Amino acid sequence: MDINIILIVGFIVAIIAMTIKYYSHKKALKKEIHVLMENLKSTIYSVTGKTYDDEIIRLFITYKPSNALQFGKLVKVIDHGIEIFGTQKFIIWLSEPVIALGDVKPNILLNTNIGLEQLDQELGRIAHGI
């Protein structure tokens, strides 16, 4: 995939995510937030070719990637986690402390490139039963 496309889409995802957060704090109408969520879904789909549940889209809103590399890593970790656990169990796994990660909740690591790499490595160990 062309890096310029990833950069543009990463930027668009960040803008839409910030807009959704703004409106949700302003208690905007559900319809407006729904439209923004659908825009975010279609933007992410245009890059990844995948459709995600609303719970996963909220991860993109909460842990909005700051650059294209981070966007790519976030998509990779999310896909890896869904593949291993399924969507609902992955969301739960993200919110519970993991001993192998120093008793840290995985969702805390979603904000940085290093954290995303740690999560991907841990998911790989889980996938291989290590």
Secondary structure, DSSP 8 states (H G I E B T S, - for coil): --HHHHHHHHHHHHHHHHHHHHHHHTT--HHHHHHHHHHHHHHHHHHHS----HHHHHHHHHT--SSHHHHHHHHHHHHHHHHHH-HHHHHHHHTS-BGGGTSB-GGGGGGSHHHHHHHHHHHHHHHTT-
